[in-house]
């Protein structure tokens, strides 16, 4: 059977396109999502860090774990309002929590209370400066994105992210 050059070219383009698409899907942090009656919640996998540094204006701030054998778990969250005219979120220590694989609950730190002024420099792009905290209004068709910080034992694994503001939504991490 003779394979024409155009067939080889098409097969090569197809393989390269599929490979590039697979690479794009896998690049960046893993995210999982769940939908409730009103909101859609998209969360990143928890990122373990010994300290988080961010800048507000010209001042840097740092948050570090206080307990021995503890670290920070950072979770980036997108809250999407596809249906309701307006949703008012009240985000605090009780609004969300991480559930460990042993079913332990970890509530978020209040960044306004835990952050201390620091001379350290924030990472390029200041990625951790956007916190989801306090009262936030989200209009229909809009979303908000920000970080929650949790103090957890080093090496913790998480089964789910629980959202309990406006409605209860469980976002399960893959095992």
C-alpha positions as CSV (number, residue, x, y, z in Angstrom):
1,X,0.0,0.0,0.0
2,X,1.4,3.4,-1.0
3,X,1.2,6.2,1.5
4,X,1.0,9.6,-0.2
5,X,3.0,12.6,1.2
6,X,-0.1,14.5,2.0
7,X,-1.3,11.6,4.2
8,X,2.0,11.6,6.0
9,X,1.8,15.4,6.5
10,X,-1.8,15.1,7.7
11,X,-0.9,12.3,10.2
12,X,2.1,14.3,11.5
13,X,0.0,17.5,12.0
14,X,-2.7,15.4,13.8
15,X,-0.2,13.8,16.1
16,X,1.5,17.1,16.9
17,X,-1.8,18.9,17.5
18,X,-3.1,16.1,19.8
19,X,0.3,16.1,21.7
20,X,0.2,19.9,22.1
21,X,-3.4,19.8,23.3
22,X,-2.6,17.1,25.8
23,X,0.4,19.2,27.0
24,X,-1.7,22.3,27.4
25,X,-4.4,20.5,29.4
26,X,-1.8,19.1,31.8
27,X,0.2,22.4,32.2
28,X,-0.7,24.6,35.2
29,X,-2.2,23.6,38.5
30,X,-4.8,20.9,38.6
31,X,-8.3,22.2,39.2
32,X,-11.6,20.5,40.2
33,X,-15.1,21.9,40.2
34,X,-18.6,21.3,41.6
35,X,-21.9,23.0,40.9
36,X,-24.6,23.9,43.3
37,X,-28.1,25.3,42.6
38,X,-26.7,28.9,42.6
39,X,-22.9,28.8,42.4
40,X,-20.1,26.9,40.7
41,X,-16.9,26.5,42.7
42,X,-13.6,25.7,41.0
43,X,-10.6,24.9,43.3
44,X,-6.9,24.2,42.8
45,X,-5.2,21.4,44.4
46,X,-3.8,22.5,47.8
47,X,-0.3,23.8,47.5
48,X,2.0,23.3,50.5
49,X,4.2,26.2,51.5
50,X,6.2,27.1,54.6
51,X,5.4,30.8,54.2
52,X,3.4,32.9,51.8
53,X,4.5,36.5,51.0
54,X,2.4,39.1,49.2
55,X,2.5,42.8,48.6
56,X,-0.2,45.4,49.1
57,X,0.9,48.8,47.7
58,X,4.6,49.1,48.7
59,X,4.4,46.9,51.8
60,X,5.1,43.2,51.9
61,X,3.3,40.9,54.2
62,X,4.0,37.3,55.3
63,X,1.9,34.5,56.7
64,X,3.6,31.5,58.3
65,X,2.4,28.6,60.3
66,X,2.5,29.0,64.1
67,X,2.5,25.4,65.2
68,X,5.4,22.9,65.3
69,X,5.2,20.5,62.4
70,X,2.7,22.6,60.6
71,X,2.8,24.2,57.1
72,X,0.4,26.3,55.0
73,X,-1.9,24.8,52.4
74,X,-2.9,27.3,49.8
75,X,-6.0,26.8,47.7
76,X,-7.0,29.1,44.8
77,X,-10.8,29.3,44.4
78,X,-13.0,30.7,41.7
79,X,-16.6,31.4,42.7
80,X,-18.9,31.7,39.6
81,X,-22.4,33.0,39.7
82,X,-24.1,31.8,36.5
83,X,-27.8,32.1,37.6
84,X,-28.7,34.4,40.4
85,X,-29.1,38.2,39.9
86,X,-26.8,38.9,42.8
87,X,-25.1,36.8,45.4
88,X,-23.6,38.2,48.6
89,X,-20.8,36.0,49.9
90,X,-19.7,36.2,53.6
91,X,-16.3,34.6,53.6
92,X,-14.7,33.8,57.0
93,X,-13.4,30.9,59.0
94,X,-16.7,29.1,58.8
95,X,-17.5,29.6,55.1
96,X,-15.1,27.0,53.8
97,X,-12.8,24.2,55.0
98,X,-10.5,21.5,53.7
99,X,-11.3,17.9,54.6
100,X,-8.2,15.7,55.1
101,X,-8.2,12.1,53.9
102,X,-8.6,11.1,57.6
103,X,-11.8,13.3,57.7
104,X,-10.2,16.0,59.8
105,X,-11.3,19.6,59.0
106,X,-9.0,22.5,58.5
107,X,-10.5,26.0,58.5
108,X,-8.9,29.0,56.7
109,X,-6.7,31.6,58.3
110,X,-7.9,35.2,58.4
111,X,-5.2,36.9,56.3
112,X,-6.0,40.3,57.9
113,X,-5.2,38.9,61.4
114,X,-2.4,36.5,60.6
115,X,-0.3,38.6,58.2
116,X,2.7,40.4,59.5
117,X,4.8,43.1,57.8
118,X,7.8,41.6,56.1
119,X,10.9,42.7,54.3
120,X,10.7,39.6,52.1
121,X,9.8,40.1,48.5
122,X,6.7,38.6,47.0
123,X,7.1,36.1,44.2
124,X,7.1,37.6,40.7
125,X,3.6,38.8,39.8
126,X,2.5,38.9,43.4
127,X,0.2,35.8,42.9
128,X,-1.0,35.5,46.5
129,X,-2.2,39.0,47.1
130,X,-5.8,38.3,46.1
131,X,-7.6,36.8,49.1
132,X,-11.3,35.7,49.3
133,X,-12.3,37.1,52.6
134,X,-15.1,39.3,54.0
135,X,-18.3,40.3,52.3
136,X,-18.2,40.1,48.4
137,X,-21.1,40.6,46.0
138,X,-21.0,38.6,42.7
139,X,-23.4,39.6,40.0
140,X,-25.0,37.1,37.6
141,X,-22.5,36.1,34.9
142,X,-19.5,37.2,36.9
143,X,-16.9,35.4,39.1
144,X,-14.4,36.2,41.8
145,X,-11.0,34.5,42.3
146,X,-8.7,34.4,45.2
147,X,-6.8,32.4,47.8
148,X,-7.6,30.7,51.1
149,X,-4.7,29.8,53.4
150,X,-4.9,26.9,55.8
151,X,-2.5,25.8,58.6
152,X,-2.2,22.0,58.3
153,X,0.3,19.3,59.4
154,X,3.2,18.8,57.0
155,X,2.5,16.2,54.4
156,X,-1.3,16.4,54.7
157,X,-3.5,14.9,51.9
158,X,-6.9,16.3,51.2
159,X,-10.1,14.5,50.1
160,X,-12.4,17.6,49.6
161,X,-12.9,21.3,49.7
162,X,-16.1,22.2,51.4
163,X,-18.0,25.5,50.6
164,X,-20.7,26.5,53.1
165,X,-21.7,30.0,52.1
166,X,-25.0,30.7,50.3
167,X,-25.3,26.9,49.8
168,X,-23.3,23.8,50.6
169,X,-21.0,22.5,47.8
170,X,-18.4,19.7,48.2
171,X,-15.6,19.7,45.7
172,X,-13.8,16.3,45.8
173,X,-10.2,15.9,45.0
174,X,-9.1,12.8,43.0
175,X,-7.6,10.1,45.2
